[in-house]
Amino acid sequence: MKNQFVNLLSIGDSVDDLFSIKYKYNILDHKNGLMFLIGLSDKTGDIDAIYWGGTDKITTQNVHKMLREGTIVQVNGTVGEYKNKLKIDIKDGMISLAQEYDIEDFVMRTKEDVDSMLSYLFDIEHSLKDKFVKKLLSEFLKDADLLNKFKAAPAALQYHHAYSGGLLEHSINVVKICETLYDLHPQKLNKDLMMVGALLHDIGKIMEFKTTTNIKITEEGMLLGHITLGVAIISKKIDQIPNFPDLIKYKLLHIILSHHGKKEYGSPLVPAFPEAIAVYYADEADSKMKQYLESIEKANGNKDFYVFDSKIGNIFTK
């Protein structure tokens, strides 16, 4: 049974437990021999580890070859710190393939209640007044395969909501932010369009990522991206609904195509109407808020009053 989880590790701890390999970098030379960096994870989070191979080139190469993404390994090492982040130092030969493990120890899941979140989706459906938008969401909710993938998918590889159920959690948060914006401008916004656009803005991520012992990007996710995949999913659903109005279709697809806000952020288009800009800023607000909160949570116990995030910079933690 796994006892040492990433979120409970502290500087100076001796580590002797199971972790999943999230990534590995190439072998490098350093002043005392060979080393390489790997990412370790479990259901509570991620931590960098450095394998110190000394001068034994053959053993280091064999260990490096053995460590494939998604592999569960037994790690023996010591927790240290580098650039205000915890890391595990692994000495020569002190890592091996695990023989037995419980997959539930490695799949990080949302802390929110999935059934409650699903119930909220049906509440949204019941609230819609536009019969075509309502029919689209209804067809989505009746598609068991799509819905199961939606509730299990992560929202990202690492930066925010990067866990099973994260996509559902994030999408609902974006909807709720858009609801608040609608309450401020009830006469000027199409609520049905904005709500469903917010809910489905990241739907392509059900095909972009897959979850095994950790989160991986798929081949289609790497080559096409979630925006392209999302447009394909929604277009297919819309095309199965007779007489679906072209303008509503174009606006829903525009929300997906523009939800990153700027072309340099990966959007093929920039938002061209109020509901689209609302989804963009709601998406940005929730993702950024989650990044700040997760960075602070991971820094719990850090002796400094700040933590450095590569995407944000310094984050004040007190």
Contacts in CASP RR format, 6 or more apart in sequence:
PFRMAT RR
TARGET T0000
AUTHOR 0000-0000-0000
METHOD contacts of the structure
MODEL  1
MKNQFVNLLSIGDSVDDLFSIKYKYNILDHKNGLMFLIGLSDKTGDIDAI
YWGGTDKITTQNVHKMLREGTIVQVNGTVGEYKNKLKIDIKDGMISLAQE
YDIEDFVMRTKEDVDSMLSYLFDIEHSLKDKFVKKLLSEFLKDADLLNKF
KAAPAALQYHHAYSGGLLEHSINVVKICETLYDLHPQKLNKDLMMVGALL
HDIGKIMEFKTTTNIKITEEGMLLGHITLGVAIISKKIDQIPNFPDLIKY
KLLHIILSHHGKKEYGSPLVPAFPEAIAVYYADEADSKMKQYLESIEKAN
GNKDFYVFDSKIGNIFTK
1 102 0 8 1.000
2 17 0 8 1.000
2 18 0 8 1.000
2 42 0 8 1.000
2 101 0 8 1.000
2 102 0 8 1.000
2 105 0 8 1.000
3 17 0 8 1.000
4 13 0 8 1.000
4 15 0 8 1.000
4 16 0 8 1.000
4 17 0 8 1.000
5 42 0 8 1.000
5 43 0 8 1.000
5 44 0 8 1.000
5 45 0 8 1.000
5 105 0 8 1.000
6 19 0 8 1.000
6 40 0 8 1.000
6 41 0 8 1.000
6 42 0 8 1.000
6 44 0 8 1.000
6 45 0 8 1.000
6 46 0 8 1.000
6 47 0 8 1.000
7 44 0 8 1.000
7 45 0 8 1.000
7 298 0 8 1.000
8 44 0 8 1.000
9 15 0 8 1.000
9 47 0 8 1.000
9 79 0 8 1.000
9 86 0 8 1.000
9 88 0 8 1.000
10 79 0 8 1.000
10 86 0 8 1.000
10 301 0 8 1.000
11 79 0 8 1.000
11 80 0 8 1.000
11 81 0 8 1.000
11 86 0 8 1.000
12 78 0 8 1.000
12 79 0 8 1.000
12 80 0 8 1.000
13 78 0 8 1.000
13 79 0 8 1.000
14 77 0 8 1.000
14 78 0 8 1.000
14 79 0 8 1.000
15 75 0 8 1.000
15 76 0 8 1.000
15 77 0 8 1.000
15 78 0 8 1.000
15 79 0 8 1.000
15 88 0 8 1.000
16 74 0 8 1.000
16 75 0 8 1.000
16 76 0 8 1.000
16 77 0 8 1.000
17 74 0 8 1.000
17 75 0 8 1.000
18 42 0 8 1.000
18 72 0 8 1.000
18 73 0 8 1.000
18 74 0 8 1.000
18 75 0 8 1.000
18 98 0 8 1.000
18 101 0 8 1.000
18 105 0 8 1.000
19 40 0 8 1.000
19 41 0 8 1.000
19 42 0 8 1.000
19 47 0 8 1.000
19 49 0 8 1.000
19 72 0 8 1.000
19 73 0 8 1.000
19 75 0 8 1.000
19 106 0 8 1.000
20 40 0 8 1.000
20 41 0 8 1.000
20 42 0 8 1.000
20 70 0 8 1.000
20 71 0 8 1.000
20 72 0 8 1.000
20 73 0 8 1.000
20 106 0 8 1.000
20 213 0 8 1.000
20 214 0 8 1.000
21 38 0 8 1.000
21 39 0 8 1.000
21 40 0 8 1.000
21 67 0 8 1.000
21 68 0 8 1.000
21 69 0 8 1.000
21 70 0 8 1.000
21 71 0 8 1.000
21 72 0 8 1.000
21 73 0 8 1.000
21 214 0 8 1.000
22 38 0 8 1.000
22 39 0 8 1.000
22 40 0 8 1.000
22 41 0 8 1.000
22 46 0 8 1.000
22 69 0 8 1.000
22 70 0 8 1.000
22 214 0 8 1.000
23 38 0 8 1.000
23 39 0 8 1.000
23 69 0 8 1.000
24 36 0 8 1.000
24 37 0 8 1.000
24 38 0 8 1.000
24 39 0 8 1.000
24 64 0 8 1.000
24 67 0 8 1.000
24 69 0 8 1.000
25 36 0 8 1.000
25 37 0 8 1.000
25 38 0 8 1.000
26 36 0 8 1.000
27 34 0 8 1.000
27 35 0 8 1.000
27 36 0 8 1.000
27 60 0 8 1.000
27 61 0 8 1.000
27 64 0 8 1.000
28 34 0 8 1.000
28 35 0 8 1.000
28 36 0 8 1.000
32 52 0 8 1.000
32 54 0 8 1.000
33 53 0 8 1.000
33 54 0 8 1.000
33 55 0 8 1.000
34 52 0 8 1.000
34 53 0 8 1.000
34 54 0 8 1.000
34 55 0 8 1.000
34 56 0 8 1.000
34 57 0 8 1.000
34 60 0 8 1.000
35 50 0 8 1.000
35 51 0 8 1.000
35 52 0 8 1.000
35 53 0 8 1.000
35 54 0 8 1.000
36 50 0 8 1.000
36 51 0 8 1.000
36 60 0 8 1.000
36 64 0 8 1.000
37 48 0 8 1.000
37 49 0 8 1.000
37 50 0 8 1.000
37 51 0 8 1.000
38 48 0 8 1.000
38 49 0 8 1.000
38 50 0 8 1.000
38 51 0 8 1.000
38 67 0 8 1.000
39 46 0 8 1.000
39 47 0 8 1.000
39 48 0 8 1.000
39 49 0 8 1.000
40 46 0 8 1.000
40 47 0 8 1.000
40 48 0 8 1.000
40 49 0 8 1.000
40 73 0 8 1.000
40 75 0 8 1.000
40 88 0 8 1.000
41 47 0 8 1.000
41 106 0 8 1.000
41 108 0 8 1.000
41 214 0 8 1.000
42 105 0 8 1.000
42 106 0 8 1.000
42 108 0 8 1.000
43 104 0 8 1.000
43 105 0 8 1.000
43 106 0 8 1.000
43 107 0 8 1.000
43 108 0 8 1.000
43 109 0 8 1.000
43 163 0 8 1.000
44 108 0 8 1.000
45 108 0 8 1.000
45 298 0 8 1.000
46 158 0 8 1.000
47 86 0 8 1.000
47 87 0 8 1.000
47 88 0 8 1.000
48 82 0 8 1.000
48 85 0 8 1.000
48 86 0 8 1.000
48 87 0 8 1.000
48 88 0 8 1.000
49 75 0 8 1.000
49 87 0 8 1.000
49 88 0 8 1.000
49 89 0 8 1.000
49 90 0 8 1.000
50 87 0 8 1.000
50 88 0 8 1.000
50 89 0 8 1.000
50 90 0 8 1.000
51 60 0 8 1.000
51 63 0 8 1.000
51 64 0 8 1.000
51 90 0 8 1.000
51 95 0 8 1.000
52 89 0 8 1.000
52 90 0 8 1.000
52 91 0 8 1.000
52 92 0 8 1.000
53 59 0 8 1.000
53 60 0 8 1.000
53 63 0 8 1.000
53 91 0 8 1.000
53 92 0 8 1.000
53 93 0 8 1.000
54 60 0 8 1.000
54 92 0 8 1.000
56 92 0 8 1.000
59 92 0 8 1.000
59 93 0 8 1.000
60 92 0 8 1.000
63 93 0 8 1.000
63 95 0 8 1.000
66 97 0 8 1.000
67 73 0 8 1.000
67 95 0 8 1.000
69 214 0 8 1.000
69 216 0 8 1.000
70 212 0 8 1.000
70 213 0 8 1.000
70 214 0 8 1.000
70 216 0 8 1.000
71 97 0 8 1.000
71 213 0 8 1.000
72 97 0 8 1.000
72 98 0 8 1.000
72 101 0 8 1.000
72 106 0 8 1.000
72 213 0 8 1.000
73 95 0 8 1.000
73 96 0 8 1.000
73 97 0 8 1.000
73 98 0 8 1.000
74 95 0 8 1.000
74 96 0 8 1.000
74 97 0 8 1.000
74 98 0 8 1.000
75 88 0 8 1.000
75 90 0 8 1.000
75 94 0 8 1.000
75 95 0 8 1.000
76 90 0 8 1.000
76 91 0 8 1.000
76 94 0 8 1.000
76 95 0 8 1.000
77 88 0 8 1.000
77 89 0 8 1.000
77 90 0 8 1.000
77 91 0 8 1.000
77 94 0 8 1.000
78 88 0 8 1.000
78 89 0 8 1.000
79 86 0 8 1.000
79 87 0 8 1.000
79 88 0 8 1.000
79 89 0 8 1.000
80 86 0 8 1.000
80 87 0 8 1.000
80 88 0 8 1.000
80 89 0 8 1.000
81 87 0 8 1.000
83 308 0 8 1.000
84 299 0 8 1.000
84 302 0 8 1.000
84 304 0 8 1.000
84 306 0 8 1.000
84 307 0 8 1.000
84 308 0 8 1.000
85 307 0 8 1.000
85 308 0 8 1.000
103 213 0 8 1.000
106 213 0 8 1.000
106 214 0 8 1.000
107 163 0 8 1.000
107 164 0 8 1.000
107 211 0 8 1.000
107 213 0 8 1.000
108 162 0 8 1.000
108 163 0 8 1.000
108 164 0 8 1.000
109 163 0 8 1.000
109 164 0 8 1.000
109 165 0 8 1.000
110 161 0 8 1.000
110 163 0 8 1.000
110 164 0 8 1.000
110 165 0 8 1.000
110 166 0 8 1.000
110 168 0 8 1.000
110 169 0 8 1.000
112 165 0 8 1.000
112 169 0 8 1.000
114 151 0 8 1.000
114 165 0 8 1.000
114 168 0 8 1.000
117 151 0 8 1.000
117 168 0 8 1.000
117 169 0 8 1.000
117 172 0 8 1.000
118 147 0 8 1.000
118 151 0 8 1.000
118 168 0 8 1.000
120 172 0 8 1.000
121 137 0 8 1.000
121 141 0 8 1.000
121 172 0 8 1.000
121 199 0 8 1.000
122 141 0 8 1.000
124 137 0 8 1.000
124 175 0 8 1.000
124 195 0 8 1.000
124 196 0 8 1.000
124 199 0 8 1.000
125 134 0 8 1.000
125 137 0 8 1.000
125 138 0 8 1.000
125 141 0 8 1.000
127 195 0 8 1.000
128 134 0 8 1.000
128 137 0 8 1.000
128 192 0 8 1.000
128 195 0 8 1.000
128 196 0 8 1.000
129 192 0 8 1.000
130 190 0 8 1.000
130 192 0 8 1.000
130 193 0 8 1.000
130 248 0 8 1.000
132 241 0 8 1.000
132 243 0 8 1.000
132 244 0 8 1.000
132 245 0 8 1.000
132 248 0 8 1.000
133 192 0 8 1.000
133 193 0 8 1.000
133 196 0 8 1.000
133 248 0 8 1.000
133 252 0 8 1.000
134 192 0 8 1.000
135 241 0 8 1.000
135 244 0 8 1.000
136 196 0 8 1.000
136 234 0 8 1.000
136 237 0 8 1.000
136 238 0 8 1.000
136 241 0 8 1.000
136 244 0 8 1.000
136 252 0 8 1.000
137 196 0 8 1.000
137 199 0 8 1.000
139 237 0 8 1.000
139 240 0 8 1.000
139 241 0 8 1.000
140 146 0 8 1.000
140 147 0 8 1.000
140 200 0 8 1.000
140 237 0 8 1.000
141 147 0 8 1.000
143 237 0 8 1.000
146 206 0 8 1.000
146 233 0 8 1.000
149 206 0 8 1.000
149 207 0 8 1.000
150 167 0 8 1.000
150 168 0 8 1.000
150 171 0 8 1.000
150 203 0 8 1.000
150 206 0 8 1.000
151 165 0 8 1.000
151 168 0 8 1.000
152 164 0 8 1.000
152 165 0 8 1.000
152 211 0 8 1.000
153 164 0 8 1.000
153 165 0 8 1.000
153 166 0 8 1.000
153 167 0 8 1.000
153 168 0 8 1.000
153 205 0 8 1.000
153 206 0 8 1.000
153 209 0 8 1.000
153 211 0 8 1.000
154 161 0 8 1.000
154 162 0 8 1.000
154 163 0 8 1.000
154 164 0 8 1.000
154 165 0 8 1.000
154 166 0 8 1.000
154 167 0 8 1.000
154 205 0 8 1.000
154 209 0 8 1.000
154 211 0 8 1.000
154 215 0 8 1.000
155 161 0 8 1.000
155 162 0 8 1.000
155 165 0 8 1.000
155 166 0 8 1.000
155 167 0 8 1.000
155 169 0 8 1.000
155 170 0 8 1.000
155 171 0 8 1.000
155 202 0 8 1.000
155 205 0 8 1.000
155 287 0 8 1.000
156 162 0 8 1.000
156 205 0 8 1.000
156 287 0 8 1.000
157 209 0 8 1.000
157 215 0 8 1.000
157 217 0 8 1.000
158 215 0 8 1.000
159 287 0 8 1.000
159 291 0 8 1.000
159 311 0 8 1.000
160 170 0 8 1.000
160 286 0 8 1.000
160 287 0 8 1.000
160 288 0 8 1.000
160 290 0 8 1.000
160 291 0 8 1.000
160 294 0 8 1.000
161 167 0 8 1.000
161 169 0 8 1.000
161 170 0 8 1.000
161 287 0 8 1.000
161 290 0 8 1.000
162 215 0 8 1.000
163 215 0 8 1.000
164 211 0 8 1.000
167 202 0 8 1.000
167 205 0 8 1.000
167 206 0 8 1.000
170 202 0 8 1.000
170 286 0 8 1.000
170 287 0 8 1.000
170 290 0 8 1.000
171 198 0 8 1.000
171 199 0 8 1.000
171 200 0 8 1.000
171 201 0 8 1.000
171 202 0 8 1.000
172 199 0 8 1.000
173 282 0 8 1.000
173 286 0 8 1.000
174 198 0 8 1.000
174 199 0 8 1.000
174 201 0 8 1.000
174 279 0 8 1.000
174 282 0 8 1.000
174 283 0 8 1.000
174 286 0 8 1.000
175 195 0 8 1.000
175 198 0 8 1.000
175 199 0 8 1.000
175 282 0 8 1.000
177 198 0 8 1.000
177 281 0 8 1.000
177 282 0 8 1.000
177 285 0 8 1.000
177 286 0 8 1.000
178 194 0 8 1.000
178 195 0 8 1.000
178 198 0 8 1.000
178 278 0 8 1.000
178 279 0 8 1.000
178 282 0 8 1.000
179 191 0 8 1.000
179 195 0 8 1.000
181 189 0 8 1.000
181 194 0 8 1.000
181 278 0 8 1.000
181 282 0 8 1.000
182 189 0 8 1.000
182 191 0 8 1.000
182 194 0 8 1.000
182 195 0 8 1.000
182 278 0 8 1.000
185 274 0 8 1.000
188 274 0 8 1.000
189 274 0 8 1.000
189 275 0 8 1.000
189 278 0 8 1.000
190 275 0 8 1.000
193 248 0 8 1.000
193 251 0 8 1.000
193 252 0 8 1.000
193 255 0 8 1.000
193 275 0 8 1.000
194 275 0 8 1.000
194 278 0 8 1.000
194 279 0 8 1.000
196 252 0 8 1.000
197 252 0 8 1.000
197 255 0 8 1.000
197 256 0 8 1.000
197 275 0 8 1.000
197 279 0 8 1.000
198 255 0 8 1.000
198 278 0 8 1.000
198 279 0 8 1.000
198 282 0 8 1.000
198 283 0 8 1.000
200 230 0 8 1.000
200 234 0 8 1.000
200 252 0 8 1.000
200 256 0 8 1.000
201 255 0 8 1.000
201 256 0 8 1.000
201 259 0 8 1.000
201 279 0 8 1.000
201 283 0 8 1.000
202 226 0 8 1.000
202 259 0 8 1.000
202 283 0 8 1.000
203 226 0 8 1.000
203 229 0 8 1.000
203 230 0 8 1.000
203 233 0 8 1.000
203 234 0 8 1.000
203 256 0 8 1.000
204 225 0 8 1.000
204 226 0 8 1.000
204 227 0 8 1.000
204 229 0 8 1.000
204 230 0 8 1.000
204 233 0 8 1.000
205 226 0 8 1.000
205 229 0 8 1.000
206 233 0 8 1.000
207 218 0 8 1.000
207 220 0 8 1.000
207 221 0 8 1.000
207 226 0 8 1.000
207 229 0 8 1.000
207 230 0 8 1.000
207 233 0 8 1.000
208 217 0 8 1.000
208 218 0 8 1.000
208 220 0 8 1.000
208 221 0 8 1.000
208 225 0 8 1.000
208 226 0 8 1.000
208 229 0 8 1.000
209 215 0 8 1.000
209 216 0 8 1.000
209 217 0 8 1.000
209 218 0 8 1.000
209 221 0 8 1.000
210 216 0 8 1.000
210 218 0 8 1.000
220 229 0 8 1.000
221 229 0 8 1.000
227 256 0 8 1.000
227 257 0 8 1.000
227 259 0 8 1.000
227 260 0 8 1.000
227 266 0 8 1.000
227 267 0 8 1.000
227 268 0 8 1.000
230 256 0 8 1.000
231 253 0 8 1.000
231 256 0 8 1.000
231 257 0 8 1.000
234 252 0 8 1.000
234 253 0 8 1.000
234 256 0 8 1.000
235 249 0 8 1.000
235 253 0 8 1.000
238 244 0 8 1.000
238 249 0 8 1.000
238 252 0 8 1.000
251 273 0 8 1.000
251 275 0 8 1.000
251 276 0 8 1.000
254 269 0 8 1.000
254 271 0 8 1.000
254 272 0 8 1.000
254 273 0 8 1.000
254 276 0 8 1.000
255 271 0 8 1.000
255 275 0 8 1.000
255 276 0 8 1.000
255 279 0 8 1.000
257 267 0 8 1.000
257 268 0 8 1.000
257 269 0 8 1.000
258 267 0 8 1.000
258 268 0 8 1.000
258 269 0 8 1.000
258 270 0 8 1.000
258 271 0 8 1.000
258 272 0 8 1.000
258 276 0 8 1.000
258 280 0 8 1.000
259 267 0 8 1.000
259 271 0 8 1.000
259 276 0 8 1.000
259 279 0 8 1.000
259 280 0 8 1.000
259 283 0 8 1.000
260 266 0 8 1.000
260 267 0 8 1.000
260 280 0 8 1.000
260 283 0 8 1.000
261 267 0 8 1.000
261 270 0 8 1.000
261 271 0 8 1.000
261 280 0 8 1.000
261 284 0 8 1.000
262 270 0 8 1.000
263 269 0 8 1.000
263 270 0 8 1.000
271 277 0 8 1.000
271 279 0 8 1.000
271 280 0 8 1.000
288 312 0 8 1.000
291 309 0 8 1.000
291 311 0 8 1.000
291 312 0 8 1.000
292 312 0 8 1.000
292 315 0 8 1.000
295 307 0 8 1.000
295 309 0 8 1.000
295 312 0 8 1.000
295 315 0 8 1.000
296 307 0 8 1.000
296 315 0 8 1.000
296 317 0 8 1.000
298 307 0 8 1.000
299 307 0 8 1.000
299 315 0 8 1.000
299 317 0 8 1.000
302 317 0 8 1.000
304 317 0 8 1.000
305 316 0 8 1.000
305 317 0 8 1.000
305 318 0 8 1.000
306 314 0 8 1.000
306 315 0 8 1.000
306 316 0 8 1.000
306 317 0 8 1.000
307 314 0 8 1.000
307 315 0 8 1.000
307 317 0 8 1.000
308 314 0 8 1.000
308 315 0 8 1.000
309 315 0 8 1.000
END
